[in-house]
Amino acid sequence: MIINRDSGLALDAHPDAKVGDHTCLWQSHAAPWQQWRLKNTDDGVAFIIENAASGYALDAGQDAENERDPHLWPTHWAPWQQWIIVRLPLT
């Protein structure tokens, strides 16, 4: 699960998520649509984040207007589906 540190809310894809649907933050209840798989990219620098229920990847979109609105899309490993996960604070 991916939980927001400040709010305690979980990244949620909704139980009936379809291609292009947006994700949201919702109260944590550990349902499959709140579970995510991390898959290493070939270079090991980033991850693909796939929803356990739908199998779709978290996608930021290749167009600038989509970058603030992550959505679900079939996994294709393009740069806009690759995420760098950082533990804060960086010390």
C-alpha positions as CSV (number, residue, x, y, z in Angstrom):
1,M,0.0,0.0,0.0
2,I,1.1,3.6,-0.5
3,I,0.1,5.7,2.4
4,N,0.4,9.5,2.6
5,R,2.5,10.4,5.7
6,D,0.6,13.6,6.5
7,S,-3.0,12.5,6.0
8,G,-2.7,8.7,6.5
9,L,-4.8,8.2,3.4
10,A,-4.0,5.4,0.9
11,L,-3.5,5.6,-2.8
12,D,-6.8,4.1,-4.2
13,A,-7.6,3.0,-7.7
14,H,-11.3,2.2,-7.0
15,P,-12.7,-1.4,-7.3
16,D,-14.0,-1.0,-10.9
17,A,-11.0,1.0,-12.2
18,K,-10.8,1.2,-16.0
19,V,-8.1,2.5,-18.4
20,G,-7.7,6.2,-18.0
21,D,-9.3,6.4,-14.6
22,H,-7.7,8.7,-12.0
23,T,-6.5,7.6,-8.6
24,C,-7.4,9.3,-5.4
25,L,-6.5,9.2,-1.7
26,W,-9.0,7.3,0.5
27,Q,-9.2,5.9,4.0
28,S,-6.9,2.9,4.3
29,H,-8.8,-0.4,4.2
30,A,-6.3,-2.7,2.4
31,A,-8.6,-3.7,-0.4
32,P,-6.9,-5.0,-3.6
33,W,-7.5,-1.7,-5.3
34,Q,-5.4,0.0,-2.6
35,Q,-2.5,-2.5,-3.1
36,W,0.3,-1.8,-5.5
37,R,3.2,-3.7,-7.0
38,L,6.6,-2.1,-7.6
39,K,8.5,-3.4,-10.6
40,N,12.1,-2.4,-11.2
41,T,13.0,-0.7,-14.4
42,D,15.8,-2.3,-16.4
43,D,18.3,0.3,-15.2
44,G,17.2,-0.1,-11.6
45,V,16.7,3.6,-11.1
46,A,12.9,3.8,-11.0
47,F,9.8,1.7,-10.6
48,I,6.6,0.9,-12.4
49,I,3.7,1.1,-9.9
50,E,1.0,-1.3,-10.8
51,N,-2.4,-1.7,-9.1
52,A,-2.9,-5.2,-7.7
53,A,-6.6,-5.3,-8.6
54,S,-6.6,-4.0,-12.2
55,G,-3.0,-4.6,-13.2
56,Y,-2.8,-1.1,-14.7
57,A,0.2,1.1,-14.1
58,L,0.2,4.6,-12.5
59,D,0.8,6.9,-15.5
60,A,1.6,10.6,-15.4
61,G,0.9,11.0,-19.2
62,Q,3.3,12.2,-21.8
63,D,1.6,15.6,-22.2
64,A,2.3,18.4,-19.9
65,E,-1.4,19.0,-19.1
66,N,-1.7,15.4,-17.8
67,E,1.3,15.4,-15.5
68,R,-0.6,16.7,-12.5
69,D,-3.3,14.1,-12.9
70,P,-1.9,10.6,-12.6
71,H,-4.2,7.9,-14.1
72,L,-4.2,4.2,-14.7
73,W,-3.0,2.8,-18.0
74,P,-1.7,-0.5,-19.4
75,T,1.9,-1.0,-18.5
76,H,4.3,0.0,-21.3
77,W,7.4,1.1,-19.4
78,A,7.5,4.6,-21.0
79,P,9.3,7.3,-18.9
80,W,5.9,8.8,-17.8
81,Q,5.2,5.5,-16.1
82,Q,8.5,5.3,-14.2
83,W,8.6,6.6,-10.7
84,I,11.5,7.3,-8.3
85,I,10.8,6.4,-4.7
86,V,12.6,8.5,-2.1
87,R,12.7,8.1,1.6
88,L,12.6,11.5,3.4
89,P,14.4,13.2,4.9
90,L,17.4,12.6,2.7
91,T,20.2,12.2,5.2
